[in-house]
């Protein structure tokens, strides 16, 4: 059983975004979702540095370094896209105008607590950034991350040990092994990587999980059947 690749995980998230929704993609892995978003979905992607209708990553050699996302990576702009200042962008984030924010995370607790900001331990400047505004402002918070750390430790935990970005905000978790919804009675498995059992998933998850009915199957390309 091979965990999903980063591209397959991004495709899986892209295919679940609400039709014609307004969606923010957080810095890091979530930015790859833009590369797999079907044009017919009608989804409008928002970047916190002041862009609406973000398109996929440009081809090599076609980058415009005056057109970047919040992570300073080159992007393209779809037809009808627009630019605006940070104050308006953050008003969108804080005012409940985004249907979904897709964020990376170091840890997510069983209650939906989110820990995703840099403490400076990895050599990068510490700072919570715009994640805190997205976490409390978007209508739904989805997390996209590897299921475990490089050392094999669970990222879905009973209680986060890293500094929290926000409490009780995450509603759905996409990992390279599963899709889990955080519901009133705990962690509900909605889909499992093909060949993976609930029991095997529990072994790499720090908090109890359960399935509501038969989980759907995640294929290696990120499609779910």
Secondary structure, DSSP 4 states (H G I P E B T S, - for coil): --PPPHHHHHHHHHHHSPTT-EEEE-SSGGGGGGGG--GGG--EEEETTTEEEE-PPPPTT---TTSB-TTS-B--EEEEEEE--HHHHHHHHHTT--SEEEE--SEEETT--EE--B-STTSSPPB-TTHHHHHHHSSEEEEE--SB-TTS-BSEESS--SPPSBSS-EEEEE-SSEEEEEETTEEEEEEEETT--HHHHHHT-SS-EEEEEEEEEE-TTS-B-
